[in-house]
Amino acid sequence: MKINVSHVAKLANLPLTDEEKKKFENQLSSVLKYVEKLREVDTSKVEETSQVTGLENVLREDQAAPSLSQGDALKNAKSKHNGLFKVPAILDE
């Protein structure tokens, strides 16, 4: 399966060189080939499991902690609007 790395990079807003595109295309193709092999494995006799630890609802206390101010968070933003990050739409493509 061939991946259009240029399209994926555009969606992720990643500027890639031609050399990087070729490298990542090969790597992604290799990963997808491996996934296809995994799809061929007969799992009909394997019991379903959603998790293996036996732990349930392990949560931490929800406590406020120091974090970036809105100004600091937006300081390096490429584009912002009304105190929020502004990003290009990608779902209509």
PDB file as gemmi writes it, atoms N, CA and C in Angstrom:
CRYST1    1.000    1.000    1.000  90.00  90.00  90.00 P 1                      
ATOM      1  N   MET A   1       0.846  -1.176   0.000  1.00  0.00           N  
ATOM      2  CA  MET A   1       0.000   0.000   0.000  1.00  0.00           C  
ATOM      3  C   MET A   1       0.892   1.240   0.000  1.00  0.00           C  
ATOM      4  N   LYS A   2       0.604   2.164  -0.865  1.00  0.00           N  
ATOM      5  CA  LYS A   2       1.416   3.370  -0.994  1.00  0.00           C  
ATOM      6  C   LYS A   2       0.733   4.526  -0.261  1.00  0.00           C  
ATOM      7  N   ILE A   3       1.519   5.258   0.488  1.00  0.00           N  
ATOM      8  CA  ILE A   3       1.021   6.386   1.264  1.00  0.00           C  
ATOM      9  C   ILE A   3       1.400   7.682   0.563  1.00  0.00           C  
ATOM     10  N   ASN A   4       0.463   8.614   0.498  1.00  0.00           N  
ATOM     11  CA  ASN A   4       0.753   9.935  -0.047  1.00  0.00           C  
ATOM     12  C   ASN A   4       1.314  10.787   1.092  1.00  0.00           C  
ATOM     13  N   VAL A   5       2.616  10.695   1.296  1.00  0.00           N  
ATOM     14  CA  VAL A   5       3.275  11.377   2.405  1.00  0.00           C  
ATOM     15  C   VAL A   5       3.115  12.888   2.291  1.00  0.00           C  
ATOM     16  N   SER A   6       3.116  13.418   1.103  1.00  0.00           N  
ATOM     17  CA  SER A   6       2.948  14.864   0.920  1.00  0.00           C  
ATOM     18  C   SER A   6       1.610  15.318   1.483  1.00  0.00           C  
ATOM     19  N   HIS A   7       0.561  14.540   1.226  1.00  0.00           N  
ATOM     20  CA  HIS A   7      -0.772  14.890   1.721  1.00  0.00           C  
ATOM     21  C   HIS A   7      -0.825  14.789   3.246  1.00  0.00           C  
ATOM     22  N   VAL A   8      -0.265  13.719   3.801  1.00  0.00           N  
ATOM     23  CA  VAL A   8      -0.248  13.540   5.253  1.00  0.00           C  
ATOM     24  C   VAL A   8       0.550  14.662   5.910  1.00  0.00           C  
ATOM     25  N   ALA A   9       1.689  15.010   5.333  1.00  0.00           N  
ATOM     26  CA  ALA A   9       2.517  16.088   5.878  1.00  0.00           C  
ATOM     27  C   ALA A   9       1.770  17.416   5.834  1.00  0.00           C  
ATOM     28  N   LYS A  10       1.029  17.645   4.762  1.00  0.00           N  
ATOM     29  CA  LYS A  10       0.251  18.881   4.655  1.00  0.00           C  
ATOM     30  C   LYS A  10      -0.818  18.932   5.738  1.00  0.00           C  
ATOM     31  N   LEU A  11      -1.520  17.815   5.955  1.00  0.00           N  
ATOM     32  CA  LEU A  11      -2.553  17.766   6.992  1.00  0.00           C  
ATOM     33  C   LEU A  11      -1.965  18.012   8.377  1.00  0.00           C  
ATOM     34  N   ALA A  12      -0.747  17.519   8.601  1.00  0.00           N  
ATOM     35  CA  ALA A  12      -0.084  17.679   9.895  1.00  0.00           C  
ATOM     36  C   ALA A  12       0.732  18.963   9.972  1.00  0.00           C  
ATOM     37  N   ASN A  13       0.710  19.746   8.898  1.00  0.00           N  
ATOM     38  CA  ASN A  13       1.461  20.999   8.829  1.00  0.00           C  
ATOM     39  C   ASN A  13       2.951  20.761   9.087  1.00  0.00           C  
ATOM     40  N   LEU A  14       3.487  19.719   8.438  1.00  0.00           N  
ATOM     41  CA  LEU A  14       4.900  19.374   8.576  1.00  0.00           C  
ATOM     42  C   LEU A  14       5.630  19.648   7.268  1.00  0.00           C  
ATOM     43  N   PRO A  15       6.545  20.592   7.273  1.00  0.00           N  
ATOM     44  CA  PRO A  15       7.328  20.824   6.057  1.00  0.00           C  
ATOM     45  C   PRO A  15       8.394  19.731   5.921  1.00  0.00           C  
ATOM     46  N   LEU A  16       8.306  18.937   4.869  1.00  0.00           N  
ATOM     47  CA  LEU A  16       9.265  17.851   4.658  1.00  0.00           C  
ATOM     48  C   LEU A  16      10.030  18.064   3.361  1.00  0.00           C  
ATOM     49  N   THR A  17      11.303  17.698   3.391  1.00  0.00           N  
ATOM     50  CA  THR A  17      12.105  17.735   2.169  1.00  0.00           C  
ATOM     51  C   THR A  17      11.730  16.520   1.317  1.00  0.00           C  
ATOM     52  N   ASP A  18      12.134  16.531   0.061  1.00  0.00           N  
ATOM     53  CA  ASP A  18      11.868  15.386  -0.814  1.00  0.00           C  
ATOM     54  C   ASP A  18      12.512  14.116  -0.261  1.00  0.00           C  
ATOM     55  N   GLU A  19      13.698  14.279   0.311  1.00  0.00           N  
ATOM     56  CA  GLU A  19      14.407  13.135   0.890  1.00  0.00           C  
ATOM     57  C   GLU A  19      13.622  12.557   2.072  1.00  0.00           C  
ATOM     58  N   GLU A  20      13.093  13.443   2.930  1.00  0.00           N  
ATOM     59  CA  GLU A  20      12.303  12.990   4.078  1.00  0.00           C  
ATOM     60  C   GLU A  20      11.011  12.311   3.619  1.00  0.00           C  
ATOM     61  N   LYS A  21      10.387  12.873   2.593  1.00  0.00           N  
ATOM     62  CA  LYS A  21       9.149  12.272   2.075  1.00  0.00           C  
ATOM     63  C   LYS A  21       9.405  10.847   1.599  1.00  0.00           C  
ATOM     64  N   LYS A  22      10.495  10.652   0.871  1.00  0.00           N  
ATOM     65  CA  LYS A  22      10.828   9.315   0.364  1.00  0.00           C  
ATOM     66  C   LYS A  22      11.099   8.361   1.529  1.00  0.00           C  
ATOM     67  N   LYS A  23      11.855   8.837   2.514  1.00  0.00           N  
ATOM     68  CA  LYS A  23      12.189   8.021   3.686  1.00  0.00           C  
ATOM     69  C   LYS A  23      10.919   7.614   4.429  1.00  0.00           C  
ATOM     70  N   PHE A  24      10.035   8.580   4.699  1.00  0.00           N  
ATOM     71  CA  PHE A  24       8.820   8.287   5.453  1.00  0.00           C  
ATOM     72  C   PHE A  24       7.839   7.447   4.642  1.00  0.00           C  
ATOM     73  N   GLU A  25       7.841   7.623   3.334  1.00  0.00           N  
ATOM     74  CA  GLU A  25       6.976   6.794   2.485  1.00  0.00           C  
ATOM     75  C   GLU A  25       7.379   5.329   2.620  1.00  0.00           C  
ATOM     76  N   ASN A  26       8.680   5.066   2.589  1.00  0.00           N  
ATOM     77  CA  ASN A  26       9.177   3.695   2.750  1.00  0.00           C  
ATOM     78  C   ASN A  26       8.849   3.148   4.134  1.00  0.00           C  
ATOM     79  N   GLN A  27       9.049   3.967   5.167  1.00  0.00           N  
ATOM     80  CA  GLN A  27       8.783   3.515   6.531  1.00  0.00           C  
ATOM     81  C   GLN A  27       7.296   3.238   6.745  1.00  0.00           C  
ATOM     82  N   LEU A  28       6.443   4.144   6.284  1.00  0.00           N  
ATOM     83  CA  LEU A  28       5.004   3.953   6.458  1.00  0.00           C  
ATOM     84  C   LEU A  28       4.506   2.749   5.665  1.00  0.00           C  
ATOM     85  N   SER A  29       5.027   2.556   4.482  1.00  0.00           N  
ATOM     86  CA  SER A  29       4.645   1.391   3.684  1.00  0.00           C  
ATOM     87  C   SER A  29       5.028   0.103   4.400  1.00  0.00           C  
ATOM     88  N   SER A  30       6.197   0.102   5.012  1.00  0.00           N  
ATOM     89  CA  SER A  30       6.656  -1.067   5.757  1.00  0.00           C  
ATOM     90  C   SER A  30       5.736  -1.356   6.942  1.00  0.00           C  
ATOM     91  N   VAL A  31       5.346  -0.324   7.656  1.00  0.00           N  
ATOM     92  CA  VAL A  31       4.437  -0.488   8.798  1.00  0.00           C  
ATOM     93  C   VAL A  31       3.094  -1.039   8.328  1.00  0.00           C  
ATOM     94  N   LEU A  32       2.572  -0.501   7.237  1.00  0.00           N  
ATOM     95  CA  LEU A  32       1.277  -0.956   6.738  1.00  0.00           C  
ATOM     96  C   LEU A  32       1.330  -2.398   6.234  1.00  0.00           C  
ATOM     97  N   LYS A  33       2.459  -2.793   5.657  1.00  0.00           N  
ATOM     98  CA  LYS A  33       2.612  -4.191   5.236  1.00  0.00           C  
ATOM     99  C   LYS A  33       2.571  -5.107   6.454  1.00  0.00           C  
ATOM    100  N   TYR A  34       3.210  -4.683   7.535  1.00  0.00           N  
ATOM    101  CA  TYR A  34       3.211  -5.470   8.767  1.00  0.00           C  
ATOM    102  C   TYR A  34       1.796  -5.573   9.335  1.00  0.00           C  
ATOM    103  N   VAL A  35       1.058  -4.484   9.306  1.00  0.00           N  
ATOM    104  CA  VAL A  35      -0.325  -4.489   9.790  1.00  0.00           C  
ATOM    105  C   VAL A  35      -1.164  -5.446   8.949  1.00  0.00           C  
ATOM    106  N   GLU A  36      -0.937  -5.464   7.649  1.00  0.00           N  
ATOM    107  CA  GLU A  36      -1.661  -6.399   6.780  1.00  0.00           C  
ATOM    108  C   GLU A  36      -1.360  -7.845   7.170  1.00  0.00           C  
ATOM    109  N   LYS A  37      -0.100  -8.137   7.517  1.00  0.00           N  
ATOM    110  CA  LYS A  37       0.251  -9.482   7.978  1.00  0.00           C  
ATOM    111  C   LYS A  37      -0.518  -9.822   9.246  1.00  0.00           C  
ATOM    112  N   LEU A  38      -0.621  -8.860  10.158  1.00  0.00           N  
ATOM    113  CA  LEU A  38      -1.340  -9.092  11.409  1.00  0.00           C  
ATOM    114  C   LEU A  38      -2.817  -9.371  11.161  1.00  0.00           C  
ATOM    115  N   ARG A  39      -3.378  -8.748  10.134  1.00  0.00           N  
ATOM    116  CA  ARG A  39      -4.792  -8.961   9.820  1.00  0.00           C  
ATOM    117  C   ARG A  39      -5.053 -10.396   9.363  1.00  0.00           C  
ATOM    118  N   GLU A  40      -4.018 -11.072   8.870  1.00  0.00           N  
ATOM    119  CA  GLU A  40      -4.159 -12.444   8.387  1.00  0.00           C  
ATOM    120  C   GLU A  40      -4.126 -13.474   9.516  1.00  0.00           C  
ATOM    121  N   VAL A  41      -3.724 -13.064  10.712  1.00  0.00           N  
ATOM    122  CA  VAL A  41      -3.617 -13.990  11.837  1.00  0.00           C  
ATOM    123  C   VAL A  41      -5.016 -14.422  12.277  1.00  0.00           C  
ATOM    124  N   ASP A  42      -5.198 -15.728  12.470  1.00  0.00           N  
ATOM    125  CA  ASP A  42      -6.485 -16.259  12.919  1.00  0.00           C  
ATOM    126  C   ASP A  42      -6.638 -15.996  14.416  1.00  0.00           C  
ATOM    127  N   THR A  43      -7.542 -15.114  14.758  1.00  0.00           N  
ATOM    128  CA  THR A  43      -7.789 -14.780  16.164  1.00  0.00           C  
ATOM    129  C   THR A  43      -9.160 -15.274  16.620  1.00  0.00           C  
ATOM    130  N   SER A  44      -9.770 -16.159  15.845  1.00  0.00           N  
ATOM    131  CA  SER A  44     -11.125 -16.617  16.169  1.00  0.00           C  
ATOM    132  C   SER A  44     -11.193 -17.362  17.500  1.00  0.00           C  
ATOM    133  N   LYS A  45     -10.092 -17.976  17.927  1.00  0.00           N  
ATOM    134  CA  LYS A  45     -10.095 -18.725  19.185  1.00  0.00           C  
ATOM    135  C   LYS A  45      -9.449 -17.943  20.327  1.00  0.00           C  
ATOM    136  N   VAL A  46      -9.191 -16.675  20.109  1.00  0.00           N  
ATOM    137  CA  VAL A  46      -8.585 -15.835  21.139  1.00  0.00           C  
ATOM    138  C   VAL A  46      -9.693 -15.067  21.846  1.00  0.00           C  
ATOM    139  N   GLU A  47      -9.708 -15.177  23.170  1.00  0.00           N  
ATOM    140  CA  GLU A  47     -10.738 -14.498  23.949  1.00  0.00           C  
ATOM    141  C   GLU A  47     -10.508 -12.987  23.920  1.00  0.00           C  
ATOM    142  N   GLU A  48     -11.602 -12.246  23.755  1.00  0.00           N  
ATOM    143  CA  GLU A  48     -11.498 -10.782  23.738  1.00  0.00           C  
ATOM    144  C   GLU A  48     -11.104 -10.272  25.120  1.00  0.00           C  
ATOM    145  N   THR A  49     -10.326  -9.224  25.134  1.00  0.00           N  
ATOM    146  CA  THR A  49      -9.986  -8.568  26.390  1.00  0.00           C  
ATOM    147  C   THR A  49      -9.861  -7.080  26.143  1.00  0.00           C  
ATOM    148  N   SER A  50     -10.367  -6.311  27.062  1.00  0.00           N  
ATOM    149  CA  SER A  50     -10.267  -4.860  26.911  1.00  0.00           C  
ATOM    150  C   SER A  50      -9.074  -4.312  27.678  1.00  0.00           C  
ATOM    151  N   GLN A  51      -8.627  -5.054  28.682  1.00  0.00           N  
ATOM    152  CA  GLN A  51      -7.424  -4.675  29.416  1.00  0.00           C  
ATOM    153  C   GLN A  51      -6.950  -5.884  30.202  1.00  0.00           C  
ATOM    154  N   VAL A  52      -5.702  -5.882  30.630  1.00  0.00           N  
ATOM    155  CA  VAL A  52      -5.131  -7.088  31.224  1.00  0.00           C  
ATOM    156  C   VAL A  52      -4.674  -6.925  32.666  1.00  0.00           C  
ATOM    157  N   THR A  53      -4.800  -5.735  33.233  1.00  0.00           N  
ATOM    158  CA  THR A  53      -4.274  -5.522  34.581  1.00  0.00           C  
ATOM    159  C   THR A  53      -5.253  -5.896  35.679  1.00  0.00           C  
ATOM    160  N   GLY A  54      -6.552  -5.906  35.362  1.00  0.00           N  
ATOM    161  CA  GLY A  54      -7.549  -6.161  36.392  1.00  0.00           C  
ATOM    162  C   GLY A  54      -7.925  -4.910  37.170  1.00  0.00           C  
ATOM    163  N   LEU A  55      -7.244  -3.812  36.899  1.00  0.00           N  
ATOM    164  CA  LEU A  55      -7.546  -2.565  37.596  1.00  0.00           C  
ATOM    165  C   LEU A  55      -8.737  -1.884  36.946  1.00  0.00           C  
ATOM    166  N   GLU A  56      -9.551  -1.221  37.764  1.00  0.00           N  
ATOM    167  CA  GLU A  56     -10.700  -0.496  37.240  1.00  0.00           C  
ATOM    168  C   GLU A  56     -10.757   0.894  37.851  1.00  0.00           C  
ATOM    169  N   ASN A  57     -11.092   1.871  37.038  1.00  0.00           N  
ATOM    170  CA  ASN A  57     -11.321   3.244  37.498  1.00  0.00           C  
ATOM    171  C   ASN A  57     -10.204   3.771  38.392  1.00  0.00           C  
ATOM    172  N   VAL A  58      -8.974   3.604  37.966  1.00  0.00           N  
ATOM    173  CA  VAL A  58      -7.842   4.127  38.720  1.00  0.00           C  
ATOM    174  C   VAL A  58      -7.646   5.573  38.294  1.00  0.00           C  
ATOM    175  N   LEU A  59      -8.044   6.477  39.155  1.00  0.00           N  
ATOM    176  CA  LEU A  59      -7.994   7.900  38.838  1.00  0.00           C  
ATOM    177  C   LEU A  59      -7.163   8.638  39.870  1.00  0.00           C  
ATOM    178  N   ARG A  60      -6.740   9.809  39.515  1.00  0.00           N  
ATOM    179  CA  ARG A  60      -6.030  10.665  40.467  1.00  0.00           C  
ATOM    180  C   ARG A  60      -6.954  11.809  40.857  1.00  0.00           C  
ATOM    181  N   GLU A  61      -6.626  12.470  41.940  1.00  0.00           N  
ATOM    182  CA  GLU A  61      -7.385  13.649  42.343  1.00  0.00           C  
ATOM    183  C   GLU A  61      -7.243  14.722  41.278  1.00  0.00           C  
ATOM    184  N   ASP A  62      -8.316  15.384  40.978  1.00  0.00           N  
ATOM    185  CA  ASP A  62      -8.300  16.462  39.994  1.00  0.00           C  
ATOM    186  C   ASP A  62      -7.933  17.753  40.715  1.00  0.00           C  
ATOM    187  N   GLN A  63      -6.679  18.145  40.605  1.00  0.00           N  
ATOM    188  CA  GLN A  63      -6.200  19.339  41.290  1.00  0.00           C  
ATOM    189  C   GLN A  63      -5.561  20.282  40.279  1.00  0.00           C  
ATOM    190  N   ALA A  64      -5.849  21.559  40.458  1.00  0.00           N  
ATOM    191  CA  ALA A  64      -5.234  22.568  39.592  1.00  0.00           C  
ATOM    192  C   ALA A  64      -3.741  22.619  39.880  1.00  0.00           C  
ATOM    193  N   ALA A  65      -2.958  22.789  38.838  1.00  0.00           N  
ATOM    194  CA  ALA A  65      -1.510  22.876  38.974  1.00  0.00           C  
ATOM    195  C   ALA A  65      -1.025  24.055  38.141  1.00  0.00           C  
ATOM    196  N   PRO A  66       0.141  24.574  38.461  1.00  0.00           N  
ATOM    197  CA  PRO A  66       0.663  25.695  37.671  1.00  0.00           C  
ATOM    198  C   PRO A  66       0.794  25.304  36.200  1.00  0.00           C  
ATOM    199  N   SER A  67       0.471  26.238  35.330  1.00  0.00           N  
ATOM    200  CA  SER A  67       0.578  25.981  33.900  1.00  0.00           C  
ATOM    201  C   SER A  67       0.888  27.288  33.182  1.00  0.00           C  
ATOM    202  N   LEU A  68       0.986  27.218  31.877  1.00  0.00           N  
ATOM    203  CA  LEU A  68       1.268  28.413  31.082  1.00  0.00           C  
ATOM    204  C   LEU A  68       0.096  29.384  31.134  1.00  0.00           C  
ATOM    205  N   SER A  69       0.413  30.655  31.099  1.00  0.00           N  
ATOM    206  CA  SER A  69      -0.648  31.651  30.952  1.00  0.00           C  
ATOM    207  C   SER A  69      -1.140  31.594  29.509  1.00  0.00           C  
ATOM    208  N   GLN A  70      -2.305  32.166  29.266  1.00  0.00           N  
ATOM    209  CA  GLN A  70      -2.843  32.168  27.907  1.00  0.00           C  
ATOM    210  C   GLN A  70      -1.873  32.871  26.958  1.00  0.00           C  
ATOM    211  N   GLY A  71      -1.311  33.979  27.419  1.00  0.00           N  
ATOM    212  CA  GLY A  71      -0.363  34.728  26.591  1.00  0.00           C  
ATOM    213  C   GLY A  71       0.871  33.915  26.244  1.00  0.00           C  
ATOM    214  N   ASP A  72       1.413  33.202  27.247  1.00  0.00           N  
ATOM    215  CA  ASP A  72       2.592  32.368  26.996  1.00  0.00           C  
ATOM    216  C   ASP A  72       2.268  31.223  26.039  1.00  0.00           C  
ATOM    217  N   ALA A  73       1.093  30.627  26.211  1.00  0.00           N  
ATOM    218  CA  ALA A  73       0.702  29.514  25.346  1.00  0.00           C  
ATOM    219  C   ALA A  73       0.558  29.970  23.900  1.00  0.00           C  
ATOM    220  N   LEU A  74       0.067  31.178  23.705  1.00  0.00           N  
ATOM    221  CA  LEU A  74      -0.180  31.686  22.355  1.00  0.00           C  
ATOM    222  C   LEU A  74       1.014  32.433  21.759  1.00  0.00           C  
ATOM    223  N   LYS A  75       2.045  32.638  22.565  1.00  0.00           N  
ATOM    224  CA  LYS A  75       3.174  33.461  22.152  1.00  0.00           C  
ATOM    225  C   LYS A  75       3.769  33.042  20.805  1.00  0.00           C  
ATOM    226  N   ASN A  76       3.937  31.761  20.574  1.00  0.00           N  
ATOM    227  CA  ASN A  76       4.559  31.283  19.335  1.00  0.00           C  
ATOM    228  C   ASN A  76       3.547  30.777  18.314  1.00  0.00           C  
ATOM    229  N   ALA A  77       2.276  31.043  18.552  1.00  0.00           N  
ATOM    230  CA  ALA A  77       1.241  30.560  17.632  1.00  0.00           C  
ATOM    231  C   ALA A  77       1.379  31.238  16.278  1.00  0.00           C  
ATOM    232  N   LYS A  78       1.259  30.448  15.242  1.00  0.00           N  
ATOM    233  CA  LYS A  78       1.331  30.970  13.883  1.00  0.00           C  
ATOM    234  C   LYS A  78       0.153  31.907  13.624  1.00  0.00           C  
ATOM    235  N   SER A  79      -1.009  31.525  14.145  1.00  0.00           N  
ATOM    236  CA  SER A  79      -2.214  32.314  13.942  1.00  0.00           C  
ATOM    237  C   SER A  79      -3.103  32.183  15.171  1.00  0.00           C  
ATOM    238  N   LYS A  80      -3.711  33.285  15.604  1.00  0.00           N  
ATOM    239  CA  LYS A  80      -4.604  33.259  16.764  1.00  0.00           C  
ATOM    240  C   LYS A  80      -5.782  34.193  16.530  1.00  0.00           C  
ATOM    241  N   HIS A  81      -6.883  33.936  17.256  1.00  0.00           N  
ATOM    242  CA  HIS A  81      -8.097  34.740  17.113  1.00  0.00           C  
ATOM    243  C   HIS A  81      -8.844  34.709  18.443  1.00  0.00           C  
ATOM    244  N   ASN A  82      -9.147  35.870  18.983  1.00  0.00           N  
ATOM    245  CA  ASN A  82      -9.882  35.991  20.252  1.00  0.00           C  
ATOM    246  C   ASN A  82      -9.262  35.158  21.373  1.00  0.00           C  
ATOM    247  N   GLY A  83      -7.952  35.147  21.463  1.00  0.00           N  
ATOM    248  CA  GLY A  83      -7.273  34.428  22.536  1.00  0.00           C  
ATOM    249  C   GLY A  83      -7.228  32.918  22.354  1.00  0.00           C  
ATOM    250  N   LEU A  84      -7.481  32.439  21.145  1.00  0.00           N  
ATOM    251  CA  LEU A  84      -7.464  31.004  20.865  1.00  0.00           C  
ATOM    252  C   LEU A  84      -6.529  30.716  19.692  1.00  0.00           C  
ATOM    253  N   PHE A  85      -6.039  29.472  19.617  1.00  0.00           N  
ATOM    254  CA  PHE A  85      -5.256  29.057  18.461  1.00  0.00           C  
ATOM    255  C   PHE A  85      -6.174  29.003  17.252  1.00  0.00           C  
ATOM    256  N   LYS A  86      -5.720  29.515  16.128  1.00  0.00           N  
ATOM    257  CA  LYS A  86      -6.487  29.442  14.890  1.00  0.00           C  
ATOM    258  C   LYS A  86      -5.738  28.509  13.948  1.00  0.00           C  
ATOM    259  N   VAL A  87      -6.429  27.463  13.510  1.00  0.00           N  
ATOM    260  CA  VAL A  87      -5.808  26.472  12.636  1.00  0.00           C  
ATOM    261  C   VAL A  87      -6.634  26.324  11.371  1.00  0.00           C  
ATOM    262  N   PRO A  88      -5.991  25.951  10.266  1.00  0.00           N  
ATOM    263  CA  PRO A  88      -6.744  25.781   9.021  1.00  0.00           C  
ATOM    264  C   PRO A  88      -7.655  24.552   9.099  1.00  0.00           C  
ATOM    265  N   ALA A  89      -8.792  24.651   8.458  1.00  0.00           N  
ATOM    266  CA  ALA A  89      -9.718  23.520   8.397  1.00  0.00           C  
ATOM    267  C   ALA A  89      -9.120  22.420   7.531  1.00  0.00           C  
ATOM    268  N   ILE A  90      -9.269  21.179   7.964  1.00  0.00           N  
ATOM    269  CA  ILE A  90      -8.766  20.059   7.163  1.00  0.00           C  
ATOM    270  C   ILE A  90      -9.864  19.050   6.856  1.00  0.00           C  
ATOM    271  N   LEU A  91     -10.992  19.135   7.510  1.00  0.00           N  
ATOM    272  CA  LEU A  91     -12.024  18.121   7.339  1.00  0.00           C  
ATOM    273  C   LEU A  91     -12.823  18.286   6.063  1.00  0.00           C  
ATOM    274  N   ASP A  92     -12.756  19.461   5.442  1.00  0.00           N  
ATOM    275  CA  ASP A  92     -13.527  19.654   4.227  1.00  0.00           C  
ATOM    276  C   ASP A  92     -12.760  19.221   2.986  1.00  0.00           C  
ATOM    277  N   GLU A  93     -11.535  18.729   3.150  1.00  0.00           N  
ATOM    278  CA  GLU A  93     -10.733  18.311   1.993  1.00  0.00           C  
ATOM    279  C   GLU A  93     -11.117  16.935   1.529  1.00  0.00           C  
TER     280      GLU A  93                                                      
END                                                                             
